[in-house]
Amino acid sequence: MKTFLLALLAIAAAVLIVSNIGPMILLAVSLVVSYYSIKKFVLANSVTEKILWGFVILIGISLSLANIPAFIGVVAFVVLYYTYKKWKKDKEEKLFTKDEILF
C-alpha cells in the first residue's frame, strides 16, 4: 500500500511538471534576465544606466513573481525528488531486512 501511494504521488507530480514546463521555462528566463541586469546595474557608471537597468530588474522580478504555475511546477519537482528518495530508501531497507533474515 505504501508503494502504491508513493507511485501515485510520483505520477501526480510528474503530470504537474509536464503540464507546467512552459511556465517553468519562462520563470528560468526571467530569473536569468534579472540576474544579468543586476550584474549590469552594479557595474553601471552613470545614473541613466542605473535607472534603465533598475527598470529591467523590476520587469524581470515582476515576471518571475507573477508566474504562479511555474512555482507549482517547481514544488511538484521537489515533491517528485523527495518521493524518489523515499522510494529508494524503502527499497534499500526492504533488501536489508531480507538479508538479515537469511543470515
N, C-alpha and C positions, 0 to 999 in steps of 0.2 A: 504494500500500500504506500509506503514511504517513497519507493522508487517511482511508482506511478504518479504521485503528486509532484515529485521533482521533475519528471519528464513533462508533465502538464504545464508546470511553471516555465520550464525551458522553452517549450513550444510557444506559449503565450508571449514570452519575452522576445523570441525570435521573430514572431509575426509583428510585434510592435516596432522592432528595429527595422525590419524590411519596409514597413509602411511609412516610417519616418526618416528614411535615408535621405530624401531630398532636403527637408529642413535641416537635417544634421550637417549636410554638405554646406548649406548656406550659413549655418552657425560657424562652421570652421572657417569659411571665407571671411565672415565678418570679424571673427577674432584675429585672423591674420592681418586684415586691414587695420584693425585697432592697434595691434602690436607694432606694425610698421609705422603707423602715424605717430604713435607715442615715441618711438625711437627718433623720428624726424623732428618731432616737437622739441625734444631735448637738445638736438643738435642745431636747431634753427637759431640764427643770429638776430634777425630783425623782428620787430613787433608784428609786422604784417604776416610774416611767415608763421609766427607762433599762433596768431589768430586763425589763419587758414588751417593749419594742422590741428588746432583745437577743435575747429568745426568738423574736420574729418574724423577726429576721435569721437566726438559726440554722435556722429552718424553711425560709425561702426559699433559703438556700445549700444545705441538705441536699436540697431538692427538685431544685435545678439540678444538683448533683453526682451524684445518683442517676439522672439521666436520660441514660443511655448512648446509646440510639437517637437522641436529639437531637444528640449530639455527632457521631455517624456521619453524620447528615444535614447538619450544618454542614461537616464535612470533604468530603462529596460536593459541596456547593455551591462550596466553594473549588476543588475539582478541576474542576468544570464551568466555573468562571470562568477558570482558567488554560488549560483546553483551548480555550475560546473565543478567548482572547487569542492562543494559539499558532496556531490555525486562521486567524485574521485576519492574523497576521504572515506565515504561509506563503503565503497568498493574495496579499498585497501584494508579497512577494519574487518570486513567480511572475509577476505582472504587470510588475514592474520589469525582470526579466530578458528578458521578451518585448519590452518597449520598447527595451532596449539592442540586441537582435538586429536590430530593424527599422532602426535608425539606423546 
